[in-house]
């Protein structure tokens, strides 16, 4: 199990870094923060400003997984720990993907019928 925990934590770290970089590129190409014609998605702005805090989560998850392995408690099974790591990676990926795909909305002033 320690090898699986290490792999999942590494994937989580890589997903956070990739999501942060891709979101930064998308926002810079769209003109963030200077272009005033867009209403910036609050999630995209939040992830761009504070998204690197998600790098702490894989470390904490790995520590939790190691501690859960040593507890031998029936609730903290190996399947639950591994599922929680994969679920966390999926949630982080979905957040960064949504923020990168929908970084802004166009103001109604610029709308042309």
C-alpha positions as CSV (number, residue, x, y, z in Angstrom):
1,X,0.0,0.0,0.0
2,X,2.8,2.6,0.6
3,X,3.7,2.4,-3.1
4,X,0.1,3.1,-4.1
5,X,-0.2,6.0,-1.6
6,X,3.0,7.5,-3.1
7,X,1.8,7.2,-6.6
8,X,-1.6,8.7,-5.9
9,X,0.0,11.6,-3.9
10,X,2.3,12.2,-6.8
11,X,-0.6,12.2,-9.3
12,X,-2.4,14.7,-7.0
13,X,0.6,17.0,-7.0
14,X,1.0,16.8,-10.7
15,X,-2.7,17.6,-11.3
16,X,-2.5,20.6,-9.0
17,X,0.6,22.0,-10.7
18,X,-0.8,21.3,-14.2
19,X,-4.2,22.8,-13.4
20,X,-2.5,25.9,-11.9
21,X,-0.3,26.4,-14.9
22,X,-3.1,25.8,-17.5
23,X,-5.5,28.1,-15.6
24,X,-2.8,30.8,-15.5
25,X,-2.2,30.5,-19.3
26,X,-5.9,30.7,-20.0
27,X,-6.4,33.7,-17.9
28,X,-3.4,35.5,-19.3
29,X,-4.5,34.8,-22.9
30,X,-8.0,36.1,-22.0
31,X,-6.5,39.4,-20.6
32,X,-6.7,38.9,-16.9
33,X,-6.5,41.2,-14.9
34,X,-6.5,44.2,-17.2
35,X,-9.4,43.6,-19.5
36,X,-12.5,45.2,-18.0
37,X,-15.0,43.8,-20.6
38,X,-15.2,40.4,-18.8
39,X,-16.8,39.4,-15.6
40,X,-14.1,37.0,-14.3
41,X,-15.3,33.7,-12.8
42,X,-14.7,34.0,-9.0
43,X,-13.6,30.3,-8.9
44,X,-11.0,30.9,-11.6
45,X,-9.7,34.0,-9.8
46,X,-9.6,32.2,-6.5
47,X,-7.8,29.2,-7.9
48,X,-5.3,31.4,-9.7
49,X,-4.5,33.5,-6.5
50,X,-4.6,30.7,-4.0
51,X,-4.5,27.4,-6.0
52,X,-1.1,26.5,-4.8
53,X,-2.5,25.8,-1.4
54,X,-3.9,22.6,-3.0
55,X,-0.3,21.3,-2.9
56,X,-0.6,20.8,0.9
57,X,-3.6,18.4,0.4
58,X,-1.6,15.5,-1.1
59,X,0.9,15.7,1.7
60,X,-1.8,15.7,4.3
61,X,-3.6,12.9,2.5
62,X,-0.4,10.8,2.4
63,X,0.1,11.3,6.1
64,X,-3.5,10.3,6.7
65,X,-3.2,7.2,4.6
66,X,0.0,6.1,6.4
67,X,-1.6,6.7,9.8
68,X,-4.8,4.9,8.7
69,X,-2.7,1.9,7.7
70,X,-1.1,1.7,11.1
71,X,-4.4,2.0,13.0
72,X,-6.0,-1.2,11.7
73,X,-9.4,0.3,12.3
74,X,-12.2,-1.3,10.2
75,X,-13.6,2.1,9.1
76,X,-10.2,3.2,7.7
77,X,-9.8,0.4,5.2
78,X,-7.3,0.4,2.4
79,X,-10.0,0.7,-0.1
80,X,-11.5,3.8,1.6
81,X,-8.1,5.5,1.8
82,X,-7.2,4.8,-1.8
83,X,-10.7,5.8,-3.0
84,X,-10.5,9.1,-1.0
85,X,-7.1,9.9,-2.7
86,X,-8.5,9.2,-6.2
87,X,-11.7,11.1,-5.4
88,X,-9.6,14.1,-4.2
89,X,-7.6,14.0,-7.4
90,X,-10.8,14.0,-9.4
91,X,-12.3,16.9,-7.5
92,X,-9.2,19.0,-8.0
93,X,-9.1,18.2,-11.7
94,X,-12.8,19.1,-12.1
95,X,-12.3,22.4,-10.3
96,X,-9.3,23.5,-12.4
97,X,-10.9,22.2,-15.6
98,X,-14.2,24.1,-14.9
99,X,-12.2,27.3,-14.1
100,X,-10.1,27.0,-17.2
101,X,-13.0,26.3,-19.6
102,X,-15.2,29.1,-18.1
103,X,-12.8,31.8,-16.9
104,X,-15.2,34.7,-17.6
105,X,-18.5,35.8,-18.9
106,X,-18.9,38.6,-21.4
107,X,-20.7,41.8,-20.1
108,X,-24.1,42.5,-21.7
109,X,-22.8,45.9,-22.9
110,X,-20.8,44.1,-25.6
111,X,-23.6,41.8,-26.6
112,X,-24.6,42.0,-30.2
113,X,-27.9,40.3,-31.2
